[in-house]
């Protein structure tokens, strides 16, 4: 190892270079450690959001079960027909199960007031059964049923009051979790900006100290881009399919922007597919991109319908993003390998193409863009996929690619590229990127995110998937 005397014997430029290298290594380690820490915090916040959404669902299930039990009791007492008693007994089991889940979840979330109210709801429900339901179902029936109904109404009003209290607490915690998620995302990008600033400053010192440092500066610039890319989480493997991806940025000084793609495994048979384009460029767009990705992932844990996911996200976007000029174009799909069905909703996203046996079909846009109207509504659509189908999802960097005369590729040109492209998903994504670069002469006007999914003949094992890759 070089001792202090030998270090001092080096010329100033060499000592400066070594010092800068040492500083770079320390900053690299610190940045990676910071990125890992922030990612852990983001994941923890997302888990809290999922638990809050689950608690809200259990509260709704409990109220729905209570409502069904009340209706069945009314039907029985009015008609005397035992047919109505079946739903009553089943609703009781549903209520108890939902309240038990709600109690456990609120305990894990650390909301003691909600836990106590859930326990009170169960007690009121059981009291209502003993003092109202059972007497009304007894034979002979009571002489004064109206008095029992009045007693039951008082109990149920108390029960619903407790439910409203729980709902308010959960709503407040959801809002707080959303604020925390946005703060974590801003913290993530703040670390990235700090890393970029520090590395750029060190690069300038390299340039000033010696011209030969330019080559080293270029390598450090690539490290910066790698670090920026590390803040974009990876994607999962979909069942019974292979995935190809590509991302190119129109911004020369940063590999971050407003386009994103994401593939998230929901369970053994289902996967979430997202392609989105957030208005804006650079770091600000990257903040919003991370918000879009994590928010839709969280909503997909609570909802199976892509249209419901987009409608809920539109409300969340309007409540969180205060810039009225920002909007999101998004495609959200859920693929079920058991049924080979893709359910999807498209908020202004026209760049979705299905290639089958040499023909290419453009999937429908189902709704306007997100972030413009609180009354946003989007139906879902479904398509059945077949083996060897190729699904290509691209942001508008594909159709907006312009030639030297300024003419865009448009949808017809994109369909032609998809039809003539390779059947391998990654090769298809790479060829589409190459075609965009050729057409634009390397001068990109817009970011481009590509997600290409090929449906396989049969389920792929992990080894087979690795061999194919």
N, C-alpha and C positions, 0 to 999 in steps of 0.2 A: 504494500500500500504506500502511496506517495506521502512522505512526511511534510511537516510545515515548512522546513528549510527548502526542500525541493520545490514546493509550491511558490515560495517567495522568489526563487530563482527564475521562474517563468516570466516572460515579458508581460506588460500590462494587458495587452489584448488577449493573451492566453488565459491569464488569471480572470479577466472579465468574462471570457467565454465559459470557463469552468463554473464561475459563480452563477452565471445566468442559467447554465444547464442544471446546476443544483437547485436553483430557485424554481425552475420549470418542473423538475421532478417532485419537489415538495408541493407545488401548486396542483400538479396533476393528481397526486395522492389525496390531497385535501379536497379537490373537486369531486373525485370519484367517491370518497367517503361521504361528502355532503350530499351527492346525488342519491346514494344508497339510503341515507337517513331520510331524505325528503320523500323518496318513493315509498319507504315504509310508512311514513306519516300519511301520505295520500291514500295508501291502501287501507290504513286503519280508519281514516275518515269515511272512505267508501263503505267499509263494513258497518260503521255506525248508521249510515244512511240506509243500507239494506235492512238492518234490524228495525229501524224506525218505520220503514215502509211495511215490513212484515207485521209489526205491532198494529199498525193502522188496519191492515187486512183482517187480523184476528178480531179487532174491535167491531169491524163491520160484520164479520161472520157471526159474532155473538148477538148483535142487535137483530140480524136477519133471522137467526134461530129463535130468538124470543118472539119476534113478530109472527113467525110461522106457528109457534106454539099457541099464541093468543088467538090467531085466526082459526086454528083447528078446534080450540075450546069453544069459540063463538059458534062455529058450525055445528058442533055436537049439541050444545045447549039449545040452539034454535030449532034443530031438526030432530034431535034424539037419535040420529044415525051414527053408529059406531065407526063408520067409514072414516070419519074425520079424526079419530083418535090415533091412527097410525102416524101421521106427520107430527102430532104432538109429542109422542114418545121419542121419535128420531130427532126432533128439534132440541129436546132436552139434552141428549147426548152431544149434539153439535155445540150447544151453548157451553156446556161444561168443558169440552175439549178446547174450544176457542178461548175461554177465559183462562184456562190453565196455561195455554201457550202465551197469552197476553201477559199473565203474571210473571212467567219465567223471563220473557223478553224484556219487560220493563225493569226487572231486577238486574239483568245483565247490562242494561243501558244506564243504570243508576238513577232511575226516576221513582223515588219512593212514594211520592204522592199518587202517581199513576198506579203503582202496585197496590197501594191501600184501596184505591177506588175500584180496582178490578176485584179485590177480595169482597168489598162491599156489594158490588154488582152480583157476585155469586150468592152472597147471603140473602140479598133481596129477592133474587130469582127463586131460591129454595123456599123462602118464606111465602112468596106468592103461590108456589105450587102447593104448599101445605094448607095455607089458609084460604085460598081462592079456588085454585084449579081442582084439587082433590074433592072438596065439598060440592062443587058444581057438577063433577062427574059421578058423584055417588048416587046410589039408588036406595030409597026414593030421593028425588032432587030436593034441595032446600026450599023452605017456604018463602024465603025472602031473597031471591037471587040478586035483586037490584042492589041490596046492601053489600053483598059480596063483590059485585062489579065495582061499586064505589071504593071499597077497600082496596081492590086490585088496582084500580086506576091510581090511587095514591102511591102504592108501592112501585108501580111501573114508572110513574113520573119521577120518583126518587132514583130508580135504576137508570133512566135515560139522562137524568141530571149528572149522575156519576160518569156515564159514558161521554157526555158532552165535556165534562172536566178533563177526562183522559184525552179526548180528541184535541182539545186546546193545548194541553201539555205536549202531545206528540207533534202538533203543528209547529209549536214554538221551537222544539228541539230540531225538527227538520230544517226550519229556517236557519237556526244556528249552525247546523251541520253543513248547509249549503254555503254559508258565509265562510266557514272554516275551510271548505274545499277550495273556494276561490282564493282564500288567503294562502293556502298551501301551494296552489298553482303559481300564484305570483311569487312566492318564495322560491319555487323551483326555477322560474325564469330569472329571478334576481341573481341566483347563484350562477346561472348560465351567463348572464350579462357581466357579472363580476369576473368570471373566468376568461371571457372574451377580452375584457378590458385589460386584465393583467397580462395575458399572453401577448396582446397587441403591443403593450408598452415594452415588454421584454424584446419583442421583435424589432421595435425601433432602435433599441440599444444595440442589438446585433448589427443593424444596418449602419449605424454611426461608427461602431468600433472597427468594422472590417467588411470589405465588399464580399469576401467569400462567405460571410454569414447569410447571404441571401438564400443559398441552398438550404441551410438549416432553418431559416425563417419559413420557407415553403413547407418543410416537413412539419413545423409546429402549427402552421395554419391548418394542415390536414388533421392534426390532433384535435384542434379546436372544433373542426367540423364533426369529427368522430364523437367528441363529447356532446355536441349539440344533438347529434342523432341519438345518443344514449338516453336522452330524456324522453324520446318517443318509445313507449313500451312495445314489446314484440307482439306476435299474434299466435293464436292456437291453431292446431291442425283440425280441420273439419272432418266429421265421419264420412266415409265413403266418397272421398274426393281428394283432389290435390289443388294446391293454391300457388299461384304465381303473383308476384307483386313488383311494383316499380314506383319510384318517386323521384321527380326532378323539379328543382326550384328555379323560378325565373329570377330570384334575388341572388346577385353575384356574391354578396358578402355574408350570407348566412343560409344554412341549409334548413331553415325553419320557415314555415308559412302557414297559410290558411287551409290547405288541402290535407285530407287525412283519409286513411283506410284502416279498418280494424276487423279482426276475426276473433270471436270470443266463444269458447266452448261453454254452453249452458249446462249440458248434462251429457250422458253417454251417447245420445242419439241426436241432439239438437245443437245447432251453432248459430251465433249471432253474426251478421255481416253488416258492416257500416262503411259507407263512402260519403264524405261530406266536403263541402267547400264553404269556408267562412269568409265573409267579405273582409278585406284588409290585407296587409302584407307584414312580413317581418315579425319582430318579437311580440307586438300587440296581438297579431293574428295567432301566434303560437300559444299565447295565454288562453285565448278563446278556443283554440283547437283542443287543448288539453281539457278544458271545461266541457266541451261537447262530448269528447270520447268518454270521460269518466261518468258524466251524467247519464248518457244513453246506456252505458254498461249497467249502471245502478238501476235504472228504470226497467231494463230487460230482465232483471232478477225478480221483479214484481209483476210484470205483465207479459203475457204470451202473444199479444196482438201488436204487430208493428205500428198500426194506426194509433192505437192507444199510447204507445211509447212516444210517437211524434207529437201527439196532442199534449201529453204531460210535459214533454221537453219544451214545447213552445211556451207553455205557461212559466216553466222554470227559467227559460231564457229571458223572457220579458221581465220577470221579477228580479233577475240577477244582473243582466247586462243593461246598463243605463244609457248607452249611446244609441239614439233612435235610428242612426244611419247604418247600423250593423244588422246583418241578416245571415241566415244559414240555408244552403241548399243541401239536402240530405236524402240518402237512400238507406232504409233500414229493412233488412230481411232476416227471417228466421227459417233455417233449413232443417227439415226433419228427415233423417236418413231412413227411418222406418217406412214412412209413406212416400219418400222421394218428393215431398212437396216443399216449395218455397213460398212462404207468405211474405209479402213485402208491402211497404208504403213508400211513396216517392214524393218528397216535398220539393217540387221544382227541379228534380234531378232527371234530365233527359238522357244522360249518358249511360244507359243500361241496355245491354244487347245480349240476346240469346242466340247462339249458333248451334244449329241442329242439322246434320246431314247436308251440309253445304249451304243451307239457307240461314239468313240472319234476321231476327225479329227484334225490333226496338220495344222495350217494355214501356208501359204507359206511365205518365206522370199522374199521380193521384191527388195532389194538393198543391197549393201555392207554397212559396218559400216560408221558412220559419222566421219569426221575429217581427212580422209586420202587423199582425192582427190577433188580438186575444181570443177572438171567436174562431180561430183556426180549427178546421175539421178535415179529416183525411180518412177515406175508406181504405181498407186493405184489399189487396188482390192476391191471388194464388196461381201458381203454375206448377205443373208436375214435370219434374226433370227426368231425363232418361240417360242411360249409360252413353258416354262419349259426348254428352252435351257440354258446351263451353259457355259459361256466363262471364261476360266482360263488363266490369263496372269502372267508369272513368269519369274524372272531373272534367270541367269544360276546357282544360288545357289541351285536350285531344281535338275537339271540334273547332276550337279557336286558333289552332295552329295555322299560321298564314304563310303563304309563299312570298316570293320577292315582289309580286304585284299587289300584295295586301289582301288577297282572297283567302277567306277561311276554309278550312277543310270541310266543315259543316257535318250534319248527321249522315248524309248520303256518302260522303267520303269516308267517314268513320266506319260505316257499315261495310264498305268495300274492303277496308284494311282488316276488319275483324273476319270477314268471310275468307280472305286470302291468306290469313296468318297461320302460323304453325298450330298443331293440335295440342302440343305440350303447353301447359299454362304459363310456366316461367318463360319459355321461348316466345310465346305469344306476347307476353308483357314486354319483353326485351325488344321484340320486333316493332311493336307499336311505338315505343320510345324512340327507336332508331328512325322510324318513318317520320315522327314529329320533328326530330332534329334535322333530318334531310330537307323536309319541306320548309322549315323556318331558317335554314342556314345557320343553325346554332344560336339564333337570337330569339329566345323564348319570350313570349308576351305574357304568359300566365303559367302558374305552377301546374303540375300534372301529377295526380295520384291514380294508380292503376291497380285493380284487383281482378285477377282472372281465376276462375274456379272451373275445374274439369271434373265431371261426375264419372266415377269409376264403375267398372262392371260389377264389382263386389267389394265388400268391406276389406279395407287394407289393414294388415297388421302393422305394428310399429316397425318390424324388420323390413317388411316389404316396402313400406313408405320410405325408409332410409335408403334402401337399395335403389328405388326409383329416383330419389333426389340425387 
